């Protein structure tokens, strides 16, 4: 009798897993404590820009226009003139840098040269993802590291920018797989520096309503192995990174080891205070190598948790795709 009851529960659970999101928006799916993720109906209207972007000229054999290089020289000059004196005060003081970052650097977001970037915003439930849309047409690649039970921004981009392939990774399998698989490919592991079993700060499905994060041991895949060996990517258009402190493990890889045209990242020094040095070193190297400029700095929690938007102003493929004037 007990075996029959258990089997019935498994079958019923499978039915909810398979059909609940399609037929009844009020059914609580995959509940472990009664507060699991609740799927909601959404509209799927295309953004008016979708058809316009579909008619862009092809990116094949694009040559970078000279005026773009001239513009980027001005951008870097004005950006560095604003940000370098601010950052210099934190040399060798990583803790103060992380805590004071937004308050003191936000002034550089208002530079006149950034107005030419045509930055768009794609909002999900809890944050904004900043994006510069392309000026020519080819396959676009977006990689989400840390799905966090929220794919509204990705879905908006999928209905705005044609020819876009989405890859998402998060160690919490459901509902992230269910959400992300609607438009992209989902991978159920954390992204870090080394392969193995690592304790990460994650949002379990049963805490969806409370948004309470906990620390759990999760399977971890190295950042570059994921991009180069699993996904076979040479260039990434957009990276959206929000992995609750795990970002410190691979910040050093952004300088030379990967070509990303734009990325949004949330820095979690509050939850990884021993990693403040990693952010400190990353910023000083960014300013030295001048591969990226950054903007849209904002607090997302108490001091020590903030978001930033980085734009690649060095790689010619990125510059031609996002800044050439057709």
C-alpha positions, 0 to 999 in steps of 0.5 A, spaced: 500 500 500 505 504 501 509 503 495 502 504 491 502 511 494 509 513 493 508 511 486 502 515 485 505 521 488 511 520 483 506 520 477 502 526 480 509 530 480 511 528 473 504 530 471 505 537 474 512 537 472 510 536 465 503 540 464 502 545 470 506 551 466 501 550 460 494 549 463 494 552 469 498 558 471 496 558 479 499 551 480 505 551 484 510 547 481 516 543 484 514 545 491 518 542 497 516 547 502 509 550 499 513 556 496 516 553 489 516 557 483 509 559 480 509 559 472 505 565 470 502 567 463 506 572 459 505 575 452 510 573 446 509 580 442 515 581 438 519 588 439 517 593 434 525 593 432 525 586 431 523 586 424 528 592 423 534 589 426 532 583 421 533 587 415 540 590 417 546 588 412 550 582 414 556 582 418 561 578 413 568 581 412 566 588 415 571 593 415 572 597 421 570 604 419 576 610 421 571 614 425 569 609 430 577 608 432 577 616 432 571 616 437 574 610 441 580 614 442 576 620 445 572 615 449 578 612 452 581 619 453 575 622 457 573 616 461 580 615 463 581 622 465 574 621 469 575 614 473 583 614 474 584 619 479 578 616 483 581 609 482 588 611 484 585 613 491 584 606 492 591 603 490 592 597 495 586 599 499 581 593 496 576 593 502 575 601 501 574 600 494 569 595 494 565 599 499 565 606 496 565 604 489 558 606 487 558 612 491 565 615 488 565 612 481 558 613 479 559 620 476 563 617 470 557 614 468 554 621 465 560 622 460 558 626 454 562 621 450 557 615 452 551 618 449 553 615 443 553 608 445 546 608 444 545 603 451 538 599 451 535 596 457 532 590 458 529 589 465 527 583 469 524 582 476 530 585 480 535 588 475 536 591 469 541 588 463 544 594 459 545 592 452 548 595 445 544 593 439 548 591 433 549 595 427 549 589 422 546 582 422 549 575 424 548 570 429 549 573 436 551 569 442 548 571 449 551 567 455 547 567 462 551 565 468 547 565 474 539 564 471 536 566 478 529 564 477 528 570 472 529 570 465 524 576 463 530 580 460 533 574 456 526 573 453 525 580 452 532 580 448 529 574 444 523 578 442 527 584 440 534 581 437 533 576 431 538 570 430 540 570 437 543 564 441 542 563 448 546 559 453 545 559 460 548 556 466 546 555 474 547 550 479 540 550 481 536 545 476 529 547 476 525 552 475 532 555 471 532 549 466 524 550 465 525 557 464 531 558 460 529 552 455 524 556 453 528 560 448 535 557 449 540 551 452 541 550 459 547 547 463 546 545 470 552 547 474 556 553 477 561 556 473 568 557 477 575 557 476 577 550 477 573 543 476 570 540 482 565 540 488 564 547 490 560 551 496 556 557 492 551 562 494 545 559 491 537 561 490 534 554 491 527 553 488 523 552 495 526 559 496 523 563 490 518 567 494 522 569 500 529 570 495 533 567 501 540 565 498 543 559 502 550 556 501 550 549 498 555 544 495 555 544 487 558 542 481 563 547 478 565 547 471 571 552 469 569 559 466 574 558 460 572 550 459 565 552 459 566 557 453 571 554 449 570 547 450 563 546 451 560 551 447 565 552 442 565 559 442 570 564 439 566 570 440 561 572 445 556 578 444 553 579 451 555 576 457 550 577 463 553 574 470 550 574 477 553 568 480 553 571 488 560 571 489 563 566 484 565 571 479 571 573 483 574 566 481 575 568 473 575 576 473 582 575 471 580 571 465 577 577 461 583 581 460 586 576 454 583 569 454 576 571 452 573 575 447 566 578 449 563 585 446 559 587 452 558 584 459 553 586 465 556 583 472 554 584 479 560 584 484 558 581 491 564 583 495 559 583 501 558 575 501 566 574 499 570 579 503 576 575 502 575 576 494 576 584 495 583 584 492 580 580 486 576 586 484 581 591 486 586 588 481 581 587 476 579 594 475 586 596 475 588 592 470 582 594 466 584 601 466 591 599 464 590 595 458 584 599 456 580 594 453 574 596 456 570 602 459 565 601 464 558 605 466 551 604 469 554 602 476 549 602 481 548 599 488 543 592 488 544 591 496 548 594 501 555 597 500 559 591 497 554 589 492 553 593 485 552 592 478 556 594 472 556 594 464 562 593 461 563 595 453 569 592 449 572 598 446 579 594 443 577 588 439 575 590 432 570 585 431 566 588 436 567 595 434 565 594 427 559 590 429 556 595 434 559 602 432 560 602 425 555 607 422 551 604 416 
